[in-house]
Amino acid sequence: MLLYQGEGENQTSITEFILLGFENVPELQILLCLLFLVIYVVTVAGNILIVVLVVADQRLHTPMYFFLGNLSCLDTCYTSAILPRMLVSLLTGDRTISVNGCFIQLHFFGFLVGAECYLLAAMSYDRYLAICKPLHYAARMKGRFCLQLAAGSWLWPFVASTLLVCLVSQLIFCGPNEIDHFFCDFTPMTKLSCNDTNLVILVSFILCSTEVLSTFILTVTSYISIITTILRIPSTTGRKKAFSTCSSHLIVVTIFYGTLIVVYMLPDVGALKDLNKVLSVFYTVLTPLANPLIYSLRNREVKEAMKKVIQFLRHSQKFVWIDSVV
C-alpha cells in the first residue's frame, strides 16, 4: 500500500485490484474454467489456421481474405489478453491483479476492440464494393489501398488506447479495490478512483465515438446498400449467391456490435450489472471464437483450402511411413 497527501490528510493508495469475475456462482467455477479453456484453445487454433491458410493458399490472396487474415491475427491477440488471466482466477481462486497489470490489460483490450471495429468496417466496405460496385472493385481495392486500410485499423486504435490509459494511470485509487468484472474494463476502473475523472471520461467518450460509432455507422450503411442491391437481383439463385458472400460477416458484426452497444449504453446498475457481465462474454470471448468457425464452415474457398492442407498432410505422413519402413 502507498501513501499520498490528499485533501489535507494522508490516504492509502491501493497497489492491486480484485477482479470479482463470476464469484456469484461458486458452484460453477470448475465448469466455467473447462468451458473457457476449450473456447480459448479452439479460438487460438482456429484463428491461427485461418492465418496459415490465407498466407499459404494463392487463391485466398484477395482483399477479403487479406482482411480476414488480419482479423484472425487480431482475435488471437484479443482473446489472449483476457482469457488466460480469467482461467487462472477460475482455477486457483486468485482474483488479484496489480494496478499496472490492470492498466496493461485495459490498454490491450481498448486497442484490440478498436482495431476489430475498424477491420469489420473495412470488410463491410470490401463487400459493399464487391456486390454494389463490382465494375469498380478491382480499381479501388488495390493492394496498396488494402495495406493502408489495415495499417490504419491497427495504428489509430493503438494510439487512442495509449492516450486513454496514460490518462487513467494518472488517477489515484484509494479503495475499495474490487472490480465487479472478469477483466479490467474502463468504466468499473474509473468508478474506483477517488479523484476527479471528468477529463478521462470526456476523452473516453470522444475516442469511443470516433472508433465505435463511426465504424458502426459505416458498417450499417454498407450493409443497407448491400441488402438493397441483393433484393434488386431478379433471380433467386443470384440473390442467394450474393447474400452468401456477406452473411457470415453480417453474423459476426451483429454479435459484436449488438452486445457492445447494449453493454455500454445501458446503465450499469442493479440487476443490469450481471447482464452486462454476461453480454461482455459475447464480444470478448465468443466473437473471436465465431470468426474462424463461421468463415471455415460457411465459406467454400476456405473449406477447399483446408481440404488441400489435409491432403498434403496425409501424403506427407504416408511418405514418412514408407521411409521409416524402408
N, C-alpha and C positions, 0 to 999 in steps of 0.2 A: 504493500500500500504506500502511496506517495502523499505528501502533504503540500498544500498550496494555500496562499493567503487569499481569501475571498470574502468580501463584504465585512471586513474588519475582524475576521476570526479565521483560525485555521480550520480547514476542511480536508477530508480524505478523498484522494483521487484513486479510483479503482484501477487495477492493472490487468484484470481479466473479466470476461463475461461468462455467463452461464446460458447456453442455448437450451431452452426447455424442450424443444422438439415435440415429440409425441408422448410426453410423460403422463398425459391424462389417460392413456391406455396401456398401463404397465404390463398387462397380461398378453399384449400383442407384440412386445419388443422383439422377441426372437423371430416371430413370424415376419415382422416388418424388416428385420435385418436380412433374412433369407430372401425376401421378395426384392428388396432394393439391391442386394448383391447380384441376383440373377439379372435384374434390369440393367445394372451397371456393366456387367460382363457382356451382355447381348448388345447394349448400346455401343460400347467401345469396339467390340469385334465387328459389328455391322457397319459402323461408320468407317472404320479402317478399311474394311473390304470394299466399300464404295469408292474410297480414295484410290485404292490399288487398281480397281477395275477402270476407273476414269483415266488414270495415268497409263495403264498398260494397253488398253484396247483403243486402237486407232479410230474405230467407229464412234467412240464416245468423246472424241476431241471436237466437240461443238460447244457453242456458248452455254446452252442449257446445262450440259454435264460439267462444264468448267465451273459454273456457279454451284452446282450440286456438290462437286468435289470440295469447294471452299466451305460449303455449309456443313458437310460431313466432318471436315477437319475442325471446324469451329465447334460442332456439337460434341466432339470427343473432348475438347478442352473445357467446354461449358459444363458437361456433366461431371468431369473430373474436379472441377472447382468446388463442387457441392457434395456429391455423394460419398466420396471416401471419408470425409470428416463426419458425416452423418452415420455412416456404417460403424465407425469407431465408437461413437456415442451409444448407438444401439447395442453394440456387442459388449462394451466394457462398462457402460453406465457413466463414463466420464464425460460430462457435458461442458466442461470448462474450455475456453479458448482465450488466448491472450488478446489484449486490446489491439496490438499490432497485427496479430494473426487475423483478427476480425476486419481490420482495415484492408488487409491484403485480399481476403475473400470478397469483401464488398467491392473492391476495385475490379477484380476479375469478373464478378457477376455483372456489374454495371457495364463493363467493357464488352463482354461477350453477348449479353442480351441486346445491347445496342447494335452490335455487329450483325446479330441474327435479324434484327428488324430491317437493316439496310440490305442484307443479302436476299431476304424474302421479297423485298420491294424490287430489287434488281431482277430476280427470277420472274416476278409477275410482269415486269416491263418486257423482258425477253419473250414471254408467252404472248403478251399483247401484240408485239411486232410480228411474231410468227403467225398468229391467227388473223389479226385485223389488218396488218400491213405486210403481207407475205412478199410483195414485189420489192419492198424497201428493206427487207430483213437483212439480206446479205450485205448491203451497203452500209447499214447503220451498226450492226453488231459485228464490227471488225475486231480482230484480236487486240489491238491497242486500246480500243474503247472498253472492251470487256476487262482488260487488266486495270484500267483506270477506275472502273466501277468497283471491282473487287478491292483494289488498294484503298479507295475511299471508304468502303464499307468496314475495313479493318482499322484504318488510321484515325478517322474522326471520333468514333466511339472511344478509342483508347485515350485520345487527348481529353475528351469530355469527362470520362471516368476519372482520369488522373486529377483533373481540376477539382472535381467534386470531392474526391477522397482527401485531397490536400486540405480543403476547407473543413471537412468532417474531422480530420485529425487535429485541427486546432481547438475543437470543442473539449470541454472538461467533463468527465464522467465521474460523479462523486457518489453514486448509488441511488436506487438499487441497481444491481448489475445483471438482472435476469432478462434475457431477450426471449419473448414468447414466440419463437420461430425455430425452424430447423437449420437456418443459415443466417448469416449476418446481412440483413436487409436494411435499407436506408431508413425507412420510417420507424421501425422498432428501435433502432440505434439512437436516432436523434431524440426520441422521447425520453431517453435515459440521461440526456445531457442536462447539466444544472446551470448552464449559462444560455445566453440569447442565441436562438437558432434561426432567426428570421432570414438572415442573409443566406445561410446554407439552404433553407427551404426554397427561397426565391430562385437561387441558381439552379437547384434541382428541378424546379418547375420549368424553368426556361430550357434546360438541357433535355428534359423528358419530352417537352412539347416539340422541340426540334427533332428529336430522334424518333420517338414512338408515334406521335400524332401525324407528323409529316409523312413518314413511311406508311402509316396505316391508310391515310387518305390516298396516297399514290397507289397502294396495293388494291384498295377497294375500287378506285377509279378504273384501274387496269382491268379488273375482273368484271366490272359492269360493262365495259366496252367489249370484253371477250364474250360474255354471255349474250349480249345483244347481237354480236356478229354471228355467233353459233346459231341462234334462233332464226336468223335470216337464211341459213343454208337450206335449200329446198329438200334435199334427200335426207331421210332418217339415218342412213348409213354414214353420210357425211357429217351429220351433227354428232353422232356417237363417236366417230373417229376424232373429230376436233375437240370434243369435250374430254375424251380420254387422255389427251396430251397435257391437260392442265388440272384435271380433277384431283390427282394426288397432291399437287402443290396446294390446291384450294383447301383440302382437308387439313394439311399441316398449318396453313395460315389461320384457319378458323379456330383450331385448338389453341394455337399460340396467342393470337391477339384476343380471342374471346375471353380466356381466363386471365390474361394480363390486364385487360381493361377492367374486368369485374373486380379484381383484387385491388387495383389502385384507384378505382372510382368509388367503390362502396366504403362507407365509414368503418374504421377498424375498431368497433366497439361490441361489447356483449357477445352474443352467440355468433356474430359475424367473424370474430377472430378465428374460431375453429374452422369456419367455412373458408375463409381466406387462406388459412394454412393448407387445407386440403386442395384448394384450387391452385395454390402455388406449386404443388407437386406436378400439375399438368404442364406448366411452361418451363419448369426447371428440370423435370425428370422424364416425363412422358413424351414431350416434343422431340428431344434428342433421340429417344427410342423409336418414335414413329417415323422419322425421316428415312433410315435405312430399310425398315420393314415395308413402308408404303412404296418407296421407289423401287425396291427389288421385287416385290410381289406384283406390282401393277404395271411395271414398265418392261416392254418387250425387249428393248435393246440391252437393258441391264441383265435381264434373265439370260439372254443369248451370250453375253459376255461371261456370266457366271458359269454357264454350261461349257464354254470354251476353256475356262480356267480349270474346271473339274476334269474335263477330258485330258488336258495337259498333265495334271497331277496324276491321273490314273496311268497314263503312258509312262510318266517318269518313274512311278513305283514299279511298273511292270519291268522296265529296263533294269532298275536297281535289283529286282528279284532275280532276273536272268543272269546278271553279272555275278551275283553272290553264289548262285548255283554253279556257274562255270568256274 
